[in-house]
Amino acid sequence: MPAHLLDRPGTSDDARALRAELVGRASEIVPVLARNAARTEEDRRVVEENISLIDDAGLFSIMRPRRLGGLETDFRTKLEVSREIARGCGSTSWATTLMNVCAFFGGLYPDRAQRDVWADAPGNRIAGVLAPSAEAAKVDGGFRITGSWGWASGCLHAQWAVVGLPVPDEHGEIVDQGLALVPMGDLSIEDTWFVAGMRGTGSNTLHARDVFVPDHRVISIPAAIQGRYATEHADEVLYRSAFVPVAALVLAGPQLGLAQAALDMVIEKAPKRSVSYTFYDTQTDAPTFQLAVAKAASLVDAAHLFAYRAAADIDQAAVDGVYPDYAARARVRMDTGAAIENAREAIRTLVSAHGAGSFAEVSPLQRIWRDSEVASRHAVISPAISSEVYGRALLGLTDGVTALV
């Protein structure tokens, strides 16, 4: 698929060149990621070689502020980098994707908080969970928080975390929902990630016990959903991007890569595989296989088209300095759900076409299938809820389903 397809109009040649370079760096390490995929799954954490390669390639810096050592790319670049990494390993891509989007969240904080994270250590990574599963008390200069947050993808490789909390006033009344920026050294990690797919993401549970968080490291999630960010750097285009559309669409990147990897593998193996209990010596000779591959390829293309359109919408609004209205944000959520559904259906079609051998433990296809089935059910990207949100928005209804639009 041409790299420029559905790109934001007006994207500069320099931006496209940087994107191509970063995707190229990701492509170069795909063979190593693929070789390490089984070990990543077995260890239930991304192997350190993968983390080091991604770090050395600068792929953890794409959503970090440029003034603090990052690349501060557009959102389309973020999507394509995640996609490319997933061609090698779904779990590695997922953990990388979540740490990168948490860097975007970090860029929404006041400058003082951002410098806490990156001024002395530009390579610091952030994991996080938005759910406000904690208790907080207002104290002089900040809050004291106690709580638990699952599932914190990337927490095994991060130095900081963003965690959700109810925000009380000095009388204990809840007046807001916040997102606190906390050093990982103030948190503990409980090993709770035992799942059927995306096993290597290390999405364990974070715990805080009476941890102090200063005021400047807490931002309002409802304000962020409406585009009111705490950063003083209003000229930084990336950090004008719409909060929930970004948080949702990032999760499509790994799905695009998983689907593409499945398609590439099935096509590569087809000339060497027969269709069992038929007269077809190779799958390539069978019309049923040809039709299945055509259907799957079309679904993979559709997934990319939906995701790229949504990325273009996010990037264009950020460049224009206009926060997208509810209907526009609802369409991005719908596009995200459609991308997820198309990618997942492509993988299902491909494992059936490839045959029962898809589910042999030595076959990467069974891991791709499991990773897709698990990751595609993340609550923020539920295709069913996304459809409901979009349908209501088309009818002028802007509440009643979820705040995450």
Secondary structure, 3 states (H helix, E strand, C coil): CCCCCCCCCCCCHHHHHHHHHHHHHHHHHHHHHHHCHHHHHHHCCCCHHHHHHHHHCCCCCCCCCHHHCCCCCCHHHHHHHHHHHHCCCHHHHHHHHHHHHHHHHHCCCCHHHHHHHHCCCCCCCEEEECCCCEEEEEECCEEEEEEEEEEECCHHHCCEEEEEEEEECCCCCEEEEEEEEEEHHHCEEECCCCCCCCHHHCCEEEEEEEEEEEHHHEEEHHHHHCCCCCCCCCCCHHHHCCHHHHHHHCCHHHHHHHHHHHHHHHHHHHHHCCCCCCCCCCHHHCHHHHHHHHHHHHHHHHHHHHHHHHHHHHHHHHHHCCCCCHHHHHHHHHHHHHHHHHHHHHHHHHHHHHCHHHHCCCCHHHHHHHHHHHHCCCHHHCHHHHHHHHHHHHCCCCCCCCCCC
